[in-house]
Amino acid sequence: MVECVNVHKEFEIGDIPLSVLSGVSMRVESGEFVAVVGKSGSGKSTLLNIIGLLDTVTGGEIIIDNVGINTLSDSQRAILRNKRIGFIFQSFYLEPSYEVYKNVEIPLIIGNTPKRERKIRIDECLRKVGMYDKYKAYTHTLSGGEKQRVCIARALANNPRLILADEPCGNLDSVNTEVIMQIFMKLKNEGNTVIMVTHSHEEAAWAERTITLKDGCICQWQTKIT
């Protein structure tokens, strides 16, 4: 599903290059739930952004569904990102002046989904995360846990195979964290691939496999024993 081959990423601070990822190689199979952990500055969010086509590599290659993304044009990357990848962020990034359904509709509009089909997809996604009763609520009235469930519904709108979650429970209490993790487990059991970045080892324990980054390098792999 996703393969990183000797991935490097550098940023320039003035004239000084800063290495954030140094030769990361990993493979995530279709239907896996994988957690990427590490301290702040370890490169985990940068890696997720590169996999999600929000950033580009300095060196190495990213392969998604057997397609090398380095050679894709900007428009091809945008289509791939919209149709095959769902994003969930710690800070939600919901439009507060929109109702819940309108927030979930955004990626469908971008993807030119017909209006009738949009309604069906929004209903399905909100029911899946237990937020159908908030269909007409404005997002600024929701709790943190409810906002994150709307984010998950939005991520699922175009029925992507790959779900990328960056610190999805960083702003949530333990009760809401468990609700979100249960949803991720359900998505994984339905055949979705989930890659979650987190600093929390308790959250990472839900995943089948944990990859630990340190100073931009993979320093540990751990597979859950069931």
N, C-alpha and C positions, 0 to 999 in steps of 0.2 A: 504493500500500500504506500508506505513512505520510506525512502532510503536517503540517508545523508552520507556522502562519500567525501571524506577528508575536507570537511567544510571549515573555511577560515573566514573571519570577519574582522575588519579593522575600521576604526574611526580615526579621524584626524583631529587632534586638539591643538589648534594653531598649526604649526608645522610638525608636530610630534605625532607619529602613528600610535594608536592605542589598540592593542590586540584584545578582542573580546572573546572570540572563538578560535581555537588553535587545533585544527585537524580532527574535528568531530566526525566520527563515522558511527552510524547506527541504522537499524532497520526496524520498522514497526509493521507487523503483519495486519492484514485486513481483519477487523473484528477484535483487535486487542484493545485493552485499556491500560495505558502506560502513563506513569507519573515521572516527571522530570523534576528533581529536587536539587537544592543547592542554596548557599547563602546569597545574600544580596550582592550583585556584581559578579556572580559566577558565570553569567552568560545565558541563563535558562530562558529568559523572556526574549532575548535577541534570537535565540535558536527557534523559538516558537514563531516569532514574526517572520523569519526567513522561510520556515516550512509553510506558513500561511500566505506567502507571496506579498507580505507587507514590506519586506526589505529584501535586499539582494546580497549574495555572497561576494566576498573579496576573492576567494579561491575555493575550489572544490565544486561539488554538484549536488543538487537536490532532485530526486526522482519521485514523482507522484503518479500512481497508477501506470507505471512503466513509461511515463513521459518525463524526459529531462527538461526541467523548467528554465534552465539557463538560456536556452535558445528561443524561448517564446517572446513574441512581441508584447508590448504593453497591453494591447487590446486582448490578446490571447490570455495573458495572465489575469486580466480583469474578469474575463468570462469564466476561467477555471476557478478563480476565487469565489465568484458569486454562485456558481452552480454546484461545486463539489466540496466546498469548505464552509463550515459554520463556526463562528467566533463567539466566545463568551469571555467577558472581561471583568476584572475586579470592580471597576468603577461604573459598570453597567452601560454607559453611553446611550441611554434612552433619551428621547426627545420629550421633555417634561410638558410641553404644550400639546402633545398628542395623546389621544386615548390609547389604551393597551393595543387594540386591534390594529391601529394605524402604525404603531411601532413595529409590530410583527409583519405588517404588509410591505415595509420599505424594501427589503431585498427582493420581494416578488415583483414590485414595480420596476426596480432596476433590471430584473431579469426578463421584463416584458411578458410576464405571466398574464393571461386573460383574466378579466375581472371576476367572472364566475368561478374559475378555478382558484383564484386568490382567496375568495370567501371560504371555499372548502378546505384549503390548506391552513388558513388561519384558525378555523374551528378545530381541525385535527390537532394542530400544534398546541393550542391553548388547553385543550382537553388532556393532552398527553402530560402536561406539567401541572395540571390541577388549577388552572387559572381562567377557565372559561367563564366563571361567575363574575370575573373582573373585566370582561370584554370591553365595556364602555367606560371603565374608570380611567382617569388621567394618571399618568405614571408618577407624578409628584405626590399623589395621595397614598402610594403603596409603601409597605415596609421593605426593608432591605432584602429579606428572603423572597418576597413577592416580586420585587424588581428583578432579582436574578432568575427567577423562573420565567419571567417574560423574556429576558435575554436569551434563555435556552430555547424558548418557543421561536423567537426571531432567528436564532441560529439554525433551527430545524426547518424553516419555512420552505427552502428550496430542496428539501430532502437530500442533504449532502451525505456523503459516505464518511467524511472526515470531520470530526468535531475537535476544535482546539480551544482549550480553556486556560486562561492566564490568571492564576490566583483567584479562582472563582468564588472562594469562600473567605477571602481576606477581610471582608467587611461584615461577616455574618457571625452570629452566635452559634453555639454547638448544636442547638436544636435545628436551626435552619441549615447548617452545614450537613447534617445527616440527611435531611430532605434532599439537598442537591446531590449528594453522593449516591443516594438511592436512585435518583433519576439517571445519573451517569451509568450506574450498573444496569438499569433497564435498557438504556440506549445500547450499551455494549452487548447485552443479551439479544437485542434485536438485530445485531449484525453491524452496528456502527463502529468505527474506529475512533477511540477517544485518546487524545494526548493532553495531559493536564500538567501545567507548571504550578508548583507549590513549594513553599518553604516549610510546610507542615508535614511531619512524618506521620501524624495521625491520619491526615487526608490521603497521603501517599499509600498508606496501608490498604486502602480500598482497591488499589490498582493491582493488576496481575503481575506487573513488572515495574521496577523502579530503576531509573537511570540517574546517577548522581554526578553533577557537574561541579568542578572546582577549578577556578582560574581559567575557565574556557575550555577545559578538557574533561572527558569522561573519566572519572576515577573509580567508579563502582557500578556494577550491574547486580540487580537482585530480583529473583523471580519468586513469587509467592508459592509456598508449599501448601497444597490443598489436600 
